[in-house]
Amino acid sequence: MITPENLRVHEFIGLKATVKKSASAPHKGLAGLVVDETKNTIVLRGKDGVEKIVPKKGTVFRFILPGGKKADLDGNAIAFRPFDRPKKVK
């Protein structure tokens, strides 16, 4: 079960997310479904079907968890390859 406390070690693909803060002005406010993730980026597909690549570093994401809870996550804390994150994040 995904909770705000353990979100950092879970899979993000399939979750809805919004960019709450960003060092890059064009990314602030972007929202959509997480469709891909790399070491340094999260790819969001908006309602219009367009995919936007958002850098993790310098960005704060708000994820909508199953059940409707919201959790904010600093992209700097998850800037690892997705399969390495559980080993590196405590």
PDB file with one MODEL, atoms N, CA, C and O in Angstrom:
MODEL        1
ATOM      1  N   MET A   1       0.834  -1.177   0.000  1.00  0.00           N
ATOM      2  CA  MET A   1       0.000   0.000   0.000  1.00  0.00           C
ATOM      3  C   MET A   1       0.884   1.247   0.000  1.00  0.00           C
ATOM      4  O   MET A   1       1.814   1.360   0.798  1.00  0.00           O
ATOM      5  N   ILE A   2       0.586   2.170  -0.893  1.00  0.00           N
ATOM      6  CA  ILE A   2       1.347   3.404  -0.989  1.00  0.00           C
ATOM      7  C   ILE A   2       0.782   4.413   0.008  1.00  0.00           C
ATOM      8  O   ILE A   2      -0.421   4.676   0.040  1.00  0.00           O
ATOM      9  N   THR A   3       1.673   4.966   0.813  1.00  0.00           N
ATOM     10  CA  THR A   3       1.302   6.010   1.766  1.00  0.00           C
ATOM     11  C   THR A   3       2.241   7.202   1.546  1.00  0.00           C
ATOM     12  O   THR A   3       3.275   7.055   0.896  1.00  0.00           O
ATOM     13  N   PRO A   4       1.897   8.372   2.076  1.00  0.00           N
ATOM     14  CA  PRO A   4       2.820   9.504   1.950  1.00  0.00           C
ATOM     15  C   PRO A   4       4.195   9.213   2.552  1.00  0.00           C
ATOM     16  O   PRO A   4       5.206   9.742   2.091  1.00  0.00           O
ATOM     17  N   GLU A   5       4.223   8.375   3.578  1.00  0.00           N
ATOM     18  CA  GLU A   5       5.497   8.071   4.245  1.00  0.00           C
ATOM     19  C   GLU A   5       6.394   7.158   3.421  1.00  0.00           C
ATOM     20  O   GLU A   5       7.617   7.267   3.514  1.00  0.00           O
ATOM     21  N   ASN A   6       5.826   6.262   2.618  1.00  0.00           N
ATOM     22  CA  ASN A   6       6.669   5.327   1.867  1.00  0.00           C
ATOM     23  C   ASN A   6       6.650   5.579   0.357  1.00  0.00           C
ATOM     24  O   ASN A   6       7.170   4.773  -0.415  1.00  0.00           O
ATOM     25  N   LEU A   7       6.058   6.687  -0.057  1.00  0.00           N
ATOM     26  CA  LEU A   7       5.943   6.994  -1.479  1.00  0.00           C
ATOM     27  C   LEU A   7       7.295   7.000  -2.187  1.00  0.00           C
ATOM     28  O   LEU A   7       7.392   6.563  -3.334  1.00  0.00           O
ATOM     29  N   ARG A   8       8.332   7.488  -1.522  1.00  0.00           N
ATOM     30  CA  ARG A   8       9.651   7.617  -2.165  1.00  0.00           C
ATOM     31  C   ARG A   8      10.216   6.304  -2.678  1.00  0.00           C
ATOM     32  O   ARG A   8      11.056   6.320  -3.578  1.00  0.00           O
ATOM     33  N   VAL A   9       9.795   5.187  -2.151  1.00  0.00           N
ATOM     34  CA  VAL A   9      10.346   3.901  -2.599  1.00  0.00           C
ATOM     35  C   VAL A   9       9.404   3.158  -3.544  1.00  0.00           C
ATOM     36  O   VAL A   9       9.730   2.062  -4.002  1.00  0.00           O
ATOM     37  N   HIS A  10       8.257   3.729  -3.839  1.00  0.00           N
ATOM     38  CA  HIS A  10       7.271   3.073  -4.700  1.00  0.00           C
ATOM     39  C   HIS A  10       7.411   3.491  -6.153  1.00  0.00           C
ATOM     40  O   HIS A  10       8.126   4.436  -6.484  1.00  0.00           O
ATOM     41  N   GLU A  11       6.718   2.773  -6.998  1.00  0.00           N
ATOM     42  CA  GLU A  11       6.614   3.080  -8.419  1.00  0.00           C
ATOM     43  C   GLU A  11       5.709   4.292  -8.593  1.00  0.00           C
ATOM     44  O   GLU A  11       4.641   4.360  -7.984  1.00  0.00           O
ATOM     45  N   PHE A  12       6.127   5.253  -9.423  1.00  0.00           N
ATOM     46  CA  PHE A  12       5.328   6.446  -9.667  1.00  0.00           C
ATOM     47  C   PHE A  12       4.454   6.311 -10.907  1.00  0.00           C
ATOM     48  O   PHE A  12       3.434   6.991 -11.024  1.00  0.00           O
ATOM     49  N   ILE A  13       4.846   5.436 -11.835  1.00  0.00           N
ATOM     50  CA  ILE A  13       4.093   5.293 -13.078  1.00  0.00           C
ATOM     51  C   ILE A  13       2.665   4.876 -12.749  1.00  0.00           C
ATOM     52  O   ILE A  13       2.433   3.928 -11.998  1.00  0.00           O
ATOM     53  N   GLY A  14       1.715   5.604 -13.328  1.00  0.00           N
ATOM     54  CA  GLY A  14       0.305   5.342 -13.085  1.00  0.00           C
ATOM     55  C   GLY A  14      -0.321   6.293 -12.077  1.00  0.00           C
ATOM     56  O   GLY A  14      -1.544   6.342 -11.952  1.00  0.00           O
ATOM     57  N   LEU A  15       0.502   7.049 -11.358  1.00  0.00           N
ATOM     58  CA  LEU A  15      -0.026   8.022 -10.408  1.00  0.00           C
ATOM     59  C   LEU A  15      -0.239   9.363 -11.095  1.00  0.00           C
ATOM     60  O   LEU A  15       0.468   9.690 -12.049  1.00  0.00           O
ATOM     61  N   LYS A  16      -1.188  10.127 -10.630  1.00  0.00           N
ATOM     62  CA  LYS A  16      -1.373  11.491 -11.101  1.00  0.00           C
ATOM     63  C   LYS A  16      -0.436  12.383 -10.314  1.00  0.00           C
ATOM     64  O   LYS A  16      -0.226  12.180  -9.118  1.00  0.00           O
ATOM     65  N   ALA A  17       0.133  13.387 -11.000  1.00  0.00           N
ATOM     66  CA  ALA A  17       1.072  14.286 -10.340  1.00  0.00           C
ATOM     67  C   ALA A  17       0.927  15.700 -10.885  1.00  0.00           C
ATOM     68  O   ALA A  17       0.485  15.918 -12.013  1.00  0.00           O
ATOM     69  N   THR A  18       1.314  16.651 -10.042  1.00  0.00           N
ATOM     70  CA  THR A  18       1.342  18.061 -10.405  1.00  0.00           C
ATOM     71  C   THR A  18       2.696  18.619  -9.992  1.00  0.00           C
ATOM     72  O   THR A  18       3.234  18.241  -8.952  1.00  0.00           O
ATOM     73  N   VAL A  19       3.244  19.510 -10.796  1.00  0.00           N
ATOM     74  CA  VAL A  19       4.485  20.195 -10.435  1.00  0.00           C
ATOM     75  C   VAL A  19       4.100  21.388  -9.563  1.00  0.00           C
ATOM     76  O   VAL A  19       3.512  22.354 -10.050  1.00  0.00           O
ATOM     77  N   LYS A  20       4.431  21.318  -8.276  1.00  0.00           N
ATOM     78  CA  LYS A  20       4.077  22.382  -7.337  1.00  0.00           C
ATOM     79  C   LYS A  20       5.101  23.509  -7.363  1.00  0.00           C
ATOM     80  O   LYS A  20       4.728  24.681  -7.324  1.00  0.00           O
ATOM     81  N   LYS A  21       6.375  23.174  -7.427  1.00  0.00           N
ATOM     82  CA  LYS A  21       7.454  24.161  -7.488  1.00  0.00           C
ATOM     83  C   LYS A  21       8.471  23.649  -8.487  1.00  0.00           C
ATOM     84  O   LYS A  21       8.692  22.445  -8.615  1.00  0.00           O
ATOM     85  N   SER A  22       9.089  24.588  -9.194  1.00  0.00           N
ATOM     86  CA  SER A  22      10.102  24.184 -10.160  1.00  0.00           C
ATOM     87  C   SER A  22      11.102  25.315 -10.358  1.00  0.00           C
ATOM     88  O   SER A  22      10.736  26.490 -10.356  1.00  0.00           O
ATOM     89  N   ALA A  23      12.366  24.946 -10.529  1.00  0.00           N
ATOM     90  CA  ALA A  23      13.395  25.924 -10.859  1.00  0.00           C
ATOM     91  C   ALA A  23      13.198  26.419 -12.285  1.00  0.00           C
ATOM     92  O   ALA A  23      13.738  27.459 -12.665  1.00  0.00           O
ATOM     93  N   SER A  24      12.428  25.680 -13.073  1.00  0.00           N
ATOM     94  CA  SER A  24      12.147  26.028 -14.458  1.00  0.00           C
ATOM     95  C   SER A  24      10.692  26.513 -14.561  1.00  0.00           C
ATOM     96  O   SER A  24       9.759  25.726 -14.397  1.00  0.00           O
ATOM     97  N   ALA A  25      10.507  27.799 -14.832  1.00  0.00           N
ATOM     98  CA  ALA A  25       9.166  28.394 -14.852  1.00  0.00           C
ATOM     99  C   ALA A  25       8.174  27.672 -15.761  1.00  0.00           C
ATOM    100  O   ALA A  25       7.013  27.535 -15.376  1.00  0.00           O
ATOM    101  N   PRO A  26       8.571  27.200 -16.958  1.00  0.00           N
ATOM    102  CA  PRO A  26       7.579  26.534 -17.821  1.00  0.00           C
ATOM    103  C   PRO A  26       7.015  25.231 -17.243  1.00  0.00           C
ATOM    104  O   PRO A  26       5.948  24.784 -17.665  1.00  0.00           O
ATOM    105  N   HIS A  27       7.710  24.625 -16.293  1.00  0.00           N
ATOM    106  CA  HIS A  27       7.242  23.362 -15.734  1.00  0.00           C
ATOM    107  C   HIS A  27       6.250  23.552 -14.592  1.00  0.00           C
ATOM    108  O   HIS A  27       5.455  22.656 -14.310  1.00  0.00           O
ATOM    109  N   LYS A  28       6.289  24.712 -13.929  1.00  0.00           N
ATOM    110  CA  LYS A  28       5.423  24.931 -12.774  1.00  0.00           C
ATOM    111  C   LYS A  28       3.958  24.825 -13.189  1.00  0.00           C
ATOM    112  O   LYS A  28       3.525  25.454 -14.155  1.00  0.00           O
ATOM    113  N   GLY A  29       3.209  24.027 -12.450  1.00  0.00           N
ATOM    114  CA  GLY A  29       1.785  23.862 -12.706  1.00  0.00           C
ATOM    115  C   GLY A  29       1.436  22.736 -13.665  1.00  0.00           C
ATOM    116  O   GLY A  29       0.260  22.410 -13.829  1.00  0.00           O
ATOM    117  N   LEU A  30       2.438  22.136 -14.303  1.00  0.00           N
ATOM    118  CA  LEU A  30       2.126  21.004 -15.186  1.00  0.00           C
ATOM    119  C   LEU A  30       1.491  19.888 -14.368  1.00  0.00           C
ATOM    120  O   LEU A  30       1.857  19.665 -13.214  1.00  0.00           O
ATOM    121  N   ALA A  31       0.547  19.196 -14.970  1.00  0.00           N
ATOM    122  CA  ALA A  31      -0.136  18.110 -14.276  1.00  0.00           C
ATOM    123  C   ALA A  31      -0.467  17.016 -15.267  1.00  0.00           C
ATOM    124  O   ALA A  31      -0.644  17.265 -16.459  1.00  0.00           O
ATOM    125  N   GLY A  32      -0.546  15.808 -14.754  1.00  0.00           N
ATOM    126  CA  GLY A  32      -0.933  14.697 -15.603  1.00  0.00           C
ATOM    127  C   GLY A  32      -0.619  13.366 -14.966  1.00  0.00           C
ATOM    128  O   GLY A  32      -0.314  13.276 -13.777  1.00  0.00           O
ATOM    129  N   LEU A  33      -0.699  12.347 -15.775  1.00  0.00           N
ATOM    130  CA  LEU A  33      -0.431  10.982 -15.352  1.00  0.00           C
ATOM    131  C   LEU A  33       1.042  10.676 -15.580  1.00  0.00           C
ATOM    132  O   LEU A  33       1.575  10.966 -16.652  1.00  0.00           O
ATOM    133  N   VAL A  34       1.701  10.098 -14.595  1.00  0.00           N
ATOM    134  CA  VAL A  34       3.096   9.710 -14.764  1.00  0.00           C
ATOM    135  C   VAL A  34       3.135   8.496 -15.697  1.00  0.00           C
ATOM    136  O   VAL A  34       2.577   7.444 -15.385  1.00  0.00           O
ATOM    137  N   VAL A  35       3.803   8.657 -16.849  1.00  0.00           N
ATOM    138  CA  VAL A  35       3.867   7.576 -17.831  1.00  0.00           C
ATOM    139  C   VAL A  35       5.257   7.000 -17.984  1.00  0.00           C
ATOM    140  O   VAL A  35       5.427   5.937 -18.581  1.00  0.00           O
ATOM    141  N   ASP A  36       6.268   7.696 -17.445  1.00  0.00           N
ATOM    142  CA  ASP A  36       7.638   7.175 -17.506  1.00  0.00           C
ATOM    143  C   ASP A  36       8.471   7.891 -16.464  1.00  0.00           C
ATOM    144  O   ASP A  36       8.117   8.970 -15.988  1.00  0.00           O
ATOM    145  N   GLU A  37       9.592   7.266 -16.119  1.00  0.00           N
ATOM    146  CA  GLU A  37      10.511   7.840 -15.146  1.00  0.00           C
ATOM    147  C   GLU A  37      11.909   7.369 -15.475  1.00  0.00           C
ATOM    148  O   GLU A  37      12.126   6.201 -15.796  1.00  0.00           O
ATOM    149  N   THR A  38      12.860   8.290 -15.393  1.00  0.00           N
ATOM    150  CA  THR A  38      14.269   7.948 -15.533  1.00  0.00           C
ATOM    151  C   THR A  38      14.985   8.428 -14.284  1.00  0.00           C
ATOM    152  O   THR A  38      14.359   8.894 -13.332  1.00  0.00           O
ATOM    153  N   LYS A  39      16.303   8.310 -14.299  1.00  0.00           N
ATOM    154  CA  LYS A  39      17.094   8.761 -13.168  1.00  0.00           C
ATOM    155  C   LYS A  39      16.849  10.246 -12.877  1.00  0.00           C
ATOM    156  O   LYS A  39      16.775  10.650 -11.717  1.00  0.00           O
ATOM    157  N   ASN A  40      16.725  11.046 -13.923  1.00  0.00           N
ATOM    158  CA  ASN A  40      16.658  12.487 -13.751  1.00  0.00           C
ATOM    159  C   ASN A  40      15.330  13.137 -14.127  1.00  0.00           C
ATOM    160  O   ASN A  40      15.164  14.343 -13.946  1.00  0.00           O
ATOM    161  N   THR A  41      14.383  12.357 -14.649  1.00  0.00           N
ATOM    162  CA  THR A  41      13.147  12.971 -15.127  1.00  0.00           C
ATOM    163  C   THR A  41      11.907  12.153 -14.776  1.00  0.00           C
ATOM    164  O   THR A  41      11.977  10.958 -14.493  1.00  0.00           O
ATOM    165  N   ILE A  42      10.778  12.845 -14.808  1.00  0.00           N
ATOM    166  CA  ILE A  42       9.460  12.214 -14.737  1.00  0.00           C
ATOM    167  C   ILE A  42       8.692  12.718 -15.953  1.00  0.00           C
ATOM    168  O   ILE A  42       8.698  13.915 -16.243  1.00  0.00           O
ATOM    169  N   VAL A  43       8.029  11.807 -16.663  1.00  0.00           N
ATOM    170  CA  VAL A  43       7.254  12.176 -17.844  1.00  0.00           C
ATOM    171  C   VAL A  43       5.776  12.173 -17.472  1.00  0.00           C
ATOM    172  O   VAL A  43       5.236  11.166 -17.013  1.00  0.00           O
ATOM    173  N   LEU A  44       5.125  13.338 -17.684  1.00  0.00           N
ATOM    174  CA  LEU A  44       3.711  13.497 -17.384  1.00  0.00           C
ATOM    175  C   LEU A  44       2.923  13.593 -18.686  1.00  0.00           C
ATOM    176  O   LEU A  44       3.299  14.339 -19.590  1.00  0.00           O
ATOM    177  N   ARG A  45       1.830  12.838 -18.781  1.00  0.00           N
ATOM    178  CA  ARG A  45       0.912  12.960 -19.917  1.00  0.00           C
ATOM    179  C   ARG A  45      -0.301  13.752 -19.457  1.00  0.00           C
ATOM    180  O   ARG A  45      -1.051  13.313 -18.584  1.00  0.00           O
ATOM    181  N   GLY A  46      -0.485  14.925 -20.056  1.00  0.00           N
ATOM    182  CA  GLY A  46      -1.590  15.805 -19.700  1.00  0.00           C
ATOM    183  C   GLY A  46      -2.909  15.328 -20.278  1.00  0.00           C
ATOM    184  O   GLY A  46      -2.955  14.355 -21.030  1.00  0.00           O
ATOM    185  N   LYS A  47      -3.972  16.017 -19.924  1.00  0.00           N
ATOM    186  CA  LYS A  47      -5.305  15.673 -20.413  1.00  0.00           C
ATOM    187  C   LYS A  47      -5.389  15.758 -21.928  1.00  0.00           C
ATOM    188  O   LYS A  47      -6.197  15.066 -22.547  1.00  0.00           O
ATOM    189  N   ASP A  48      -4.550  16.610 -22.534  1.00  0.00           N
ATOM    190  CA  ASP A  48      -4.540  16.762 -23.985  1.00  0.00           C
ATOM    191  C   ASP A  48      -3.746  15.665 -24.690  1.00  0.00           C
ATOM    192  O   ASP A  48      -3.672  15.635 -25.918  1.00  0.00           O
ATOM    193  N   GLY A  49      -3.147  14.757 -23.898  1.00  0.00           N
ATOM    194  CA  GLY A  49      -2.385  13.650 -24.464  1.00  0.00           C
ATOM    195  C   GLY A  49      -0.927  13.968 -24.729  1.00  0.00           C
ATOM    196  O   GLY A  49      -0.162  13.086 -25.118  1.00  0.00           O
ATOM    197  N   VAL A  50      -0.534  15.212 -24.524  1.00  0.00           N
ATOM    198  CA  VAL A  50       0.848  15.621 -24.754  1.00  0.00           C
ATOM    199  C   VAL A  50       1.704  15.229 -23.557  1.00  0.00           C
ATOM    200  O   VAL A  50       1.330  15.460 -22.407  1.00  0.00           O
ATOM    201  N   GLU A  51       2.865  14.631 -23.846  1.00  0.00           N
ATOM    202  CA  GLU A  51       3.779  14.230 -22.783  1.00  0.00           C
ATOM    203  C   GLU A  51       4.824  15.311 -22.564  1.00  0.00           C
ATOM    204  O   GLU A  51       5.408  15.829 -23.515  1.00  0.00           O
ATOM    205  N   LYS A  52       5.051  15.643 -21.304  1.00  0.00           N
ATOM    206  CA  LYS A  52       6.038  16.654 -20.917  1.00  0.00           C
ATOM    207  C   LYS A  52       7.075  16.001 -20.022  1.00  0.00           C
ATOM    208  O   LYS A  52       6.742  15.273 -19.087  1.00  0.00           O
ATOM    209  N   ILE A  53       8.328  16.270 -20.321  1.00  0.00           N
ATOM    210  CA  ILE A  53       9.437  15.738 -19.530  1.00  0.00           C
ATOM    211  C   ILE A  53       9.814  16.794 -18.494  1.00  0.00           C
ATOM    212  O   ILE A  53      10.127  17.935 -18.836  1.00  0.00           O
ATOM    213  N   VAL A  54       9.779  16.397 -17.226  1.00  0.00           N
ATOM    214  CA  VAL A  54      10.046  17.323 -16.121  1.00  0.00           C
ATOM    215  C   VAL A  54      11.279  16.827 -15.365  1.00  0.00           C
ATOM    216  O   VAL A  54      11.317  15.672 -14.943  1.00  0.00           O
ATOM    217  N   PRO A  55      12.285  17.684 -15.187  1.00  0.00           N
ATOM    218  CA  PRO A  55      13.459  17.270 -14.416  1.00  0.00           C
ATOM    219  C   PRO A  55      13.086  17.075 -12.943  1.00  0.00           C
ATOM    220  O   PRO A  55      12.276  17.822 -12.393  1.00  0.00           O
ATOM    221  N   LYS A  56      13.684  16.070 -12.320  1.00  0.00           N
ATOM    222  CA  LYS A  56      13.422  15.840 -10.895  1.00  0.00           C
ATOM    223  C   LYS A  56      14.112  16.907 -10.045  1.00  0.00           C
ATOM    224  O   LYS A  56      13.515  17.454  -9.118  1.00  0.00           O
ATOM    225  N   LYS A  57      15.369  17.196 -10.365  1.00  0.00           N
ATOM    226  CA  LYS A  57      16.130  18.149  -9.553  1.00  0.00           C
ATOM    227  C   LYS A  57      15.547  19.543  -9.691  1.00  0.00           C
ATOM    228  O   LYS A  57      15.277  20.020 -10.793  1.00  0.00           O
ATOM    229  N   GLY A  58      15.361  20.179  -8.554  1.00  0.00           N
ATOM    230  CA  GLY A  58      14.816  21.524  -8.527  1.00  0.00           C
ATOM    231  C   GLY A  58      13.304  21.578  -8.630  1.00  0.00           C
ATOM    232  O   GLY A  58      12.735  22.646  -8.855  1.00  0.00           O
ATOM    233  N   THR A  59      12.641  20.426  -8.468  1.00  0.00           N
ATOM    234  CA  THR A  59      11.192  20.352  -8.629  1.00  0.00           C
ATOM    235  C   THR A  59      10.545  19.686  -7.419  1.00  0.00           C
ATOM    236  O   THR A  59      11.091  18.738  -6.856  1.00  0.00           O
ATOM    237  N   VAL A  60       9.382  20.187  -7.027  1.00  0.00           N
ATOM    238  CA  VAL A  60       8.574  19.540  -5.994  1.00  0.00           C
ATOM    239  C   VAL A  60       7.302  19.050  -6.682  1.00  0.00           C
ATOM    240  O   VAL A  60       6.582  19.824  -7.314  1.00  0.00           O
ATOM    241  N   PHE A  61       7.043  17.755  -6.546  1.00  0.00           N
ATOM    242  CA  PHE A  61       5.885  17.122  -7.157  1.00  0.00           C
ATOM    243  C   PHE A  61       4.818  16.860  -6.100  1.00  0.00           C
ATOM    244  O   PHE A  61       5.138  16.548  -4.953  1.00  0.00           O
ATOM    245  N   ARG A  62       3.557  16.985  -6.485  1.00  0.00           N
ATOM    246  CA  ARG A  62       2.445  16.553  -5.633  1.00  0.00           C
ATOM    247  C   ARG A  62       1.806  15.354  -6.321  1.00  0.00           C
ATOM    248  O   ARG A  62       1.296  15.468  -7.436  1.00  0.00           O
ATOM    249  N   PHE A  63       1.837  14.215  -5.656  1.00  0.00           N
ATOM    250  CA  PHE A  63       1.267  12.979  -6.187  1.00  0.00           C
ATOM    251  C   PHE A  63      -0.096  12.722  -5.554  1.00  0.00           C
ATOM    252  O   PHE A  63      -0.299  12.976  -4.367  1.00  0.00           O
ATOM    253  N   ILE A  64      -1.014  12.221  -6.349  1.00  0.00           N
ATOM    254  CA  ILE A  64      -2.316  11.778  -5.851  1.00  0.00           C
ATOM    255  C   ILE A  64      -2.210  10.270  -5.682  1.00  0.00           C
ATOM    256  O   ILE A  64      -2.046   9.542  -6.661  1.00  0.00           O
ATOM    257  N   LEU A  65      -2.301   9.809  -4.462  1.00  0.00           N
ATOM    258  CA  LEU A  65      -2.142   8.388  -4.156  1.00  0.00           C
ATOM    259  C   LEU A  65      -3.457   7.647  -4.348  1.00  0.00           C
ATOM    260  O   LEU A  65      -4.521   8.265  -4.359  1.00  0.00           O
ATOM    261  N   PRO A  66      -3.392   6.320  -4.499  1.00  0.00           N
ATOM    262  CA  PRO A  66      -4.637   5.544  -4.532  1.00  0.00           C
ATOM    263  C   PRO A  66      -5.426   5.840  -3.248  1.00  0.00           C
ATOM    264  O   PRO A  66      -4.859   5.843  -2.155  1.00  0.00           O
ATOM    265  N   GLY A  67      -6.683   6.080  -3.380  1.00  0.00           N
ATOM    266  CA  GLY A  67      -7.497   6.452  -2.226  1.00  0.00           C
ATOM    267  C   GLY A  67      -7.679   7.954  -2.118  1.00  0.00           C
ATOM    268  O   GLY A  67      -8.470   8.421  -1.298  1.00  0.00           O
ATOM    269  N   GLY A  68      -6.954   8.728  -2.938  1.00  0.00           N
ATOM    270  CA  GLY A  68      -7.150  10.167  -2.979  1.00  0.00           C
ATOM    271  C   GLY A  68      -6.234  11.023  -2.131  1.00  0.00           C
ATOM    272  O   GLY A  68      -6.271  12.248  -2.248  1.00  0.00           O
ATOM    273  N   LYS A  69      -5.401  10.417  -1.269  1.00  0.00           N
ATOM    274  CA  LYS A  69      -4.491  11.225  -0.468  1.00  0.00           C
ATOM    275  C   LYS A  69      -3.476  11.899  -1.376  1.00  0.00           C
ATOM    276  O   LYS A  69      -3.134  11.392  -2.445  1.00  0.00           O
ATOM    277  N   LYS A  70      -2.999  13.064  -0.921  1.00  0.00           N
ATOM    278  CA  LYS A  70      -1.992  13.813  -1.660  1.00  0.00           C
ATOM    279  C   LYS A  70      -0.697  13.804  -0.877  1.00  0.00           C
ATOM    280  O   LYS A  70      -0.694  13.860   0.353  1.00  0.00           O
ATOM    281  N   ALA A  71       0.415  13.732  -1.614  1.00  0.00           N
ATOM    282  CA  ALA A  71       1.724  13.738  -0.965  1.00  0.00           C
ATOM    283  C   ALA A  71       2.696  14.541  -1.818  1.00  0.00           C
ATOM    284  O   ALA A  71       2.815  14.311  -3.022  1.00  0.00           O
ATOM    285  N   ASP A  72       3.391  15.485  -1.188  1.00  0.00           N
ATOM    286  CA  ASP A  72       4.409  16.260  -1.878  1.00  0.00           C
ATOM    287  C   ASP A  72       5.756  15.574  -1.716  1.00  0.00           C
ATOM    288  O   ASP A  72       6.067  15.016  -0.663  1.00  0.00           O
ATOM    289  N   LEU A  73       6.551  15.627  -2.784  1.00  0.00           N
ATOM    290  CA  LEU A  73       7.845  14.953  -2.779  1.00  0.00           C
ATOM    291  C   LEU A  73       8.857  15.815  -3.513  1.00  0.00           C
ATOM    292  O   LEU A  73       8.620  16.238  -4.644  1.00  0.00           O
ATOM    293  N   ASP A  74       9.982  16.073  -2.868  1.00  0.00           N
ATOM    294  CA  ASP A  74      11.063  16.848  -3.474  1.00  0.00           C
ATOM    295  C   ASP A  74      11.796  15.966  -4.473  1.00  0.00           C
ATOM    296  O   ASP A  74      12.291  14.897  -4.115  1.00  0.00           O
ATOM    297  N   GLY A  75      11.868  16.406  -5.718  1.00  0.00           N
ATOM    298  CA  GLY A  75      12.528  15.634  -6.759  1.00  0.00           C
ATOM    299  C   GLY A  75      13.992  15.367  -6.474  1.00  0.00           C
ATOM    300  O   GLY A  75      14.529  14.362  -6.940  1.00  0.00           O
ATOM    301  N   ASN A  76      14.660  16.244  -5.715  1.00  0.00           N
ATOM    302  CA  ASN A  76      16.067  16.012  -5.368  1.00  0.00           C
ATOM    303  C   ASN A  76      16.230  14.732  -4.552  1.00  0.00           C
ATOM    304  O   ASN A  76      17.268  14.075  -4.631  1.00  0.00           O
ATOM    305  N   ALA A  77      15.220  14.379  -3.776  1.00  0.00           N
ATOM    306  CA  ALA A  77      15.280  13.205  -2.904  1.00  0.00           C
ATOM    307  C   ALA A  77      15.039  11.903  -3.661  1.00  0.00           C
ATOM    308  O   ALA A  77      15.245  10.820  -3.112  1.00  0.00           O
ATOM    309  N   ILE A  78      14.601  11.999  -4.929  1.00  0.00           N
ATOM    310  CA  ILE A  78      14.291  10.790  -5.698  1.00  0.00           C
ATOM    311  C   ILE A  78      15.062  10.744  -7.018  1.00  0.00           C
ATOM    312  O   ILE A  78      14.685  10.023  -7.942  1.00  0.00           O
ATOM    313  N   ALA A  79      16.137  11.514  -7.093  1.00  0.00           N
ATOM    314  CA  ALA A  79      16.918  11.587  -8.335  1.00  0.00           C
ATOM    315  C   ALA A  79      17.850  10.381  -8.462  1.00  0.00           C
ATOM    316  O   ALA A  79      19.073  10.519  -8.486  1.00  0.00           O
ATOM    317  N   PHE A  80      17.247   9.210  -8.541  1.00  0.00           N
ATOM    318  CA  PHE A  80      17.944   7.942  -8.735  1.00  0.00           C
ATOM    319  C   PHE A  80      17.200   7.166  -9.799  1.00  0.00           C
ATOM    320  O   PHE A  80      16.055   7.482 -10.125  1.00  0.00           O
ATOM    321  N   ARG A  81      17.849   6.154 -10.339  1.00  0.00           N
ATOM    322  CA  ARG A  81      17.129   5.265 -11.251  1.00  0.00           C
ATOM    323  C   ARG A  81      16.017   4.621 -10.438  1.00  0.00           C
ATOM    324  O   ARG A  81      16.221   4.291  -9.270  1.00  0.00           O
ATOM    325  N   PRO A  82      14.836   4.437 -11.038  1.00  0.00           N
ATOM    326  CA  PRO A  82      13.691   3.916 -10.270  1.00  0.00           C
ATOM    327  C   PRO A  82      13.984   2.624  -9.522  1.00  0.00           C
ATOM    328  O   PRO A  82      13.520   2.449  -8.395  1.00  0.00           O
ATOM    329  N   PHE A  83      14.747   1.715 -10.126  1.00  0.00           N
ATOM    330  CA  PHE A  83      14.997   0.443  -9.452  1.00  0.00           C
ATOM    331  C   PHE A  83      16.074   0.550  -8.381  1.00  0.00           C
ATOM    332  O   PHE A  83      16.228  -0.377  -7.586  1.00  0.00           O
ATOM    333  N   ASP A  84      16.826   1.653  -8.332  1.00  0.00           N
ATOM    334  CA  ASP A  84      17.820   1.871  -7.280  1.00  0.00           C
ATOM    335  C   ASP A  84      17.246   2.607  -6.077  1.00  0.00           C
ATOM    336  O   ASP A  84      17.826   2.571  -4.992  1.00  0.00           O
ATOM    337  N   ARG A  85      16.115   3.271  -6.262  1.00  0.00           N
ATOM    338  CA  ARG A  85      15.557   4.117  -5.205  1.00  0.00           C
ATOM    339  C   ARG A  85      15.321   3.395  -3.892  1.00  0.00           C
ATOM    340  O   ARG A  85      15.674   3.945  -2.848  1.00  0.00           O
ATOM    341  N   PRO A  86      14.742   2.189  -3.873  1.00  0.00           N
ATOM    342  CA  PRO A  86      14.534   1.529  -2.573  1.00  0.00           C
ATOM    343  C   PRO A  86      15.829   1.262  -1.820  1.00  0.00           C
ATOM    344  O   PRO A  86      15.823   1.220  -0.590  1.00  0.00           O
ATOM    345  N   LYS A  87      16.926   1.083  -2.521  1.00  0.00           N
ATOM    346  CA  LYS A  87      18.210   0.826  -1.873  1.00  0.00           C
ATOM    347  C   LYS A  87      18.838   2.099  -1.314  1.00  0.00           C
ATOM    348  O   LYS A  87      19.570   2.053  -0.326  1.00  0.00           O
ATOM    349  N   LYS A  88      18.548   3.242  -1.951  1.00  0.00           N
ATOM    350  CA  LYS A  88      19.221   4.484  -1.585  1.00  0.00           C
ATOM    351  C   LYS A  88      18.396   5.372  -0.660  1.00  0.00           C
ATOM    352  O   LYS A  88      18.957   6.169   0.092  1.00  0.00           O
ATOM    353  N   VAL A  89      17.092   5.246  -0.707  1.00  0.00           N
ATOM    354  CA  VAL A  89      16.209   6.093   0.084  1.00  0.00           C
ATOM    355  C   VAL A  89      15.863   5.392   1.381  1.00  0.00           C
ATOM    356  O   VAL A  89      15.399   4.252   1.376  1.00  0.00           O
ATOM    357  N   LYS A  90      16.081   6.051   2.451  1.00  0.00           N
ATOM    358  CA  LYS A  90      15.773   5.492   3.778  1.00  0.00           C
ATOM    359  C   LYS A  90      14.701   6.293   4.432  1.00  0.00           C
ATOM    360  O   LYS A  90      14.299   5.986   5.554  1.00  0.00           O
TER     361      LYS A  90
ENDMDL
END
